[in-house]
Amino acid sequence: MDFYPIKNKIANYNSKSVNAEISHKIAAVIVLLLISKGEISLLLQIRSEHLKYHPGEIGFTGGSKEEIDDNLIDTAYRETEEEIGVLRKDIELIGDLDSVLTSTLFLIKPYVGIIDKNPEFYLSSEVAKIVNVPLTELNNHINWRYDYIITKKSLKKFRTFYYDGNIIFGATAKIINNLLNILNK
């Protein structure tokens, strides 16, 4: 497996940002790519059921910016180490994706990183399980659906992804969709 085409496409992508407002909670995630079972996979986590925000949902490692973080990249690295035990030195950061605003007012900046060796994961109490999703499965349109959410003002259509009995939706699905659009150009 060769990461070069992925590295090249992500490194040359000009991401779009959303202007932060006072009400937004600023956060960052790392979209981790690794080789699993002979193919390039996306590393996702299933969040523990006891969490205040998004319990039981599937997402990327990452979280809210804290005062100790110099920038959002530091936030993403710190949260990744806290949540799954992967160290900054073991991640090759190759670029970033479009910012995403969630329905819970988190403004998320996604970064893309590569892990070229199989690390040992040390899951925190925030993480129930790690899920490696092959890029081939992400690109298989049979796994994508459109779901709808009724809000006070409108009916919203969202792209969701089904994999191995799990539903990937919301900001995570938006970030994956952005990644796939870049990689499939």
Buried (B, 14 or more C-beta within 10 A) or exposed (E): EEBEEBBEBBEEBEBEEEEEEEEBBBBBBBBBBBBBEEEBBBBBBBBBEEBEBBEEBBBBBBBBBEEEBEEBBBBBBBBBBBBBBBEBEBBEBBBBBBBBBBEEEBBBBBBBBBBEEEBEBEBBEBBBEBBBBBBEBBEEEEBBBEEEEEEEEEEEEBBBBBBEEBBBBBBBBBBBBBBBEBBEE
